[in-house]
Amino acid sequence: HTIIEVQVYELPSIQCNACCRFGHTKDKYRSKQRCFRCGQQHSGDNCSISEEEAQCVLCSGNHFATDKRCLEHSRQKDIKHVMSRESISYYEASKRFPSIQKPSYADVARS
């Protein structure tokens, strides 16, 4: 008998380079283009916003939307991990990880 070690395939989290959302690529996106640096509707390649001035369109953090430290990036990675380990759908796995709540204008004005 031969013993072969098998590892569970970990689904990757895919982020669109056009709109910064997860789950599809630039070729399949249907939304308006969003800059990964500032969140405005233009290409991030032509944006002059520095990393220190950046505001993430996904979580409102002070980083680019492509930053691996982004809370939404971590959430998506956790969802894919659960999907892989438990063989469940994205919908089922995402219910375990609450959406990242961006602060409202009122919250920002109060602080």
C-alpha positions as CSV (number, residue, x, y, z in Angstrom):
1,H,0.0,0.0,0.0
2,T,1.1,3.5,-0.8
3,I,0.1,6.4,1.4
4,I,-0.3,9.7,-0.4
5,E,-0.8,12.9,1.5
6,V,-3.6,15.0,0.2
7,Q,-4.2,18.7,0.9
8,V,-7.4,20.6,0.4
9,Y,-7.2,23.0,-2.5
10,E,-7.6,26.6,-1.1
11,L,-9.7,28.7,-3.4
12,P,-8.0,32.0,-4.2
13,S,-9.7,35.3,-3.5
14,I,-9.9,37.1,-6.8
15,Q,-10.0,40.9,-7.0
16,C,-11.0,42.9,-10.0
17,N,-8.4,45.4,-11.3
18,A,-11.2,47.6,-12.7
19,C,-13.7,48.1,-9.9
20,C,-11.7,46.7,-6.9
21,R,-14.4,44.3,-5.9
22,F,-13.9,40.6,-5.2
23,G,-15.1,37.5,-7.0
24,H,-14.4,38.4,-10.7
25,T,-11.7,39.7,-12.9
26,K,-11.4,42.8,-15.0
27,D,-12.6,40.8,-18.1
28,K,-15.9,40.0,-16.3
29,Y,-16.7,43.2,-14.5
30,R,-20.0,45.1,-15.1
31,S,-19.6,48.0,-12.7
32,K,-18.1,51.4,-13.2
33,Q,-14.3,51.6,-13.0
34,R,-13.0,52.5,-9.5
35,C,-9.5,53.7,-8.7
36,F,-7.7,51.5,-6.3
37,R,-5.9,54.5,-4.8
38,C,-8.7,57.0,-4.2
39,G,-12.0,55.3,-5.1
40,Q,-13.0,57.8,-7.8
41,Q,-14.2,56.7,-11.3
42,H,-10.9,56.6,-13.1
43,S,-7.9,54.3,-13.6
44,G,-5.6,53.8,-10.6
45,D,-2.7,53.8,-13.0
46,N,-3.2,57.5,-13.7
47,C,-4.0,58.6,-10.1
48,S,-1.6,60.8,-8.2
49,I,-2.8,60.0,-4.7
50,S,0.0,58.7,-2.5
51,E,-0.4,55.7,-0.2
52,E,-0.4,58.1,2.8
53,E,-3.4,59.9,1.3
54,A,-5.3,56.8,0.1
55,Q,-8.7,55.8,1.2
56,C,-9.8,52.3,0.6
57,V,-13.1,52.0,-1.4
58,L,-13.8,48.6,0.4
59,C,-13.3,49.5,4.1
60,S,-12.4,53.2,4.2
61,G,-9.0,52.4,5.7
62,N,-5.9,54.5,4.9
63,H,-4.5,52.2,2.3
64,F,-5.0,51.2,-1.3
65,A,-7.9,48.9,-2.1
66,T,-5.4,46.3,-3.3
67,D,-3.6,46.2,0.1
68,K,-3.5,42.7,1.6
69,R,-4.0,44.2,5.1
70,C,-7.4,45.5,4.1
71,L,-10.2,44.2,6.3
72,E,-12.3,43.2,3.3
73,H,-9.3,41.3,1.7
74,S,-9.0,39.4,5.0
75,R,-12.7,38.7,5.0
76,Q,-12.7,37.4,1.5
77,K,-9.7,35.1,2.3
78,D,-11.5,33.8,5.3
79,I,-14.7,33.1,3.2
80,K,-12.6,31.2,0.6
81,H,-10.9,29.2,3.4
82,V,-14.3,28.1,4.8
83,M,-15.6,27.3,1.3
84,S,-12.6,25.1,0.6
85,R,-12.6,23.3,3.9
86,E,-16.3,22.7,4.2
87,S,-17.3,22.5,0.5
88,I,-20.0,25.1,0.9
89,S,-21.1,28.0,-1.3
90,Y,-19.9,31.5,-1.2
91,Y,-23.3,32.6,0.1
92,E,-23.2,30.1,3.0
93,A,-19.6,30.9,3.9
94,S,-20.1,34.7,3.7
95,K,-22.9,34.6,6.2
96,R,-20.3,33.6,8.8
97,F,-18.3,36.8,8.2
98,P,-20.2,40.1,8.5
99,S,-19.7,42.7,5.8
100,I,-17.2,45.4,6.6
101,Q,-19.2,48.5,7.6
102,K,-17.7,51.7,6.2
103,P,-18.3,54.7,8.5
104,S,-21.2,56.9,7.4
105,Y,-20.7,60.6,6.7
106,A,-22.4,61.3,10.1
107,D,-19.9,59.0,11.9
108,V,-16.9,60.8,10.2
109,A,-18.4,64.3,11.0
110,R,-18.8,63.4,14.7
111,S,-15.2,62.3,15.1
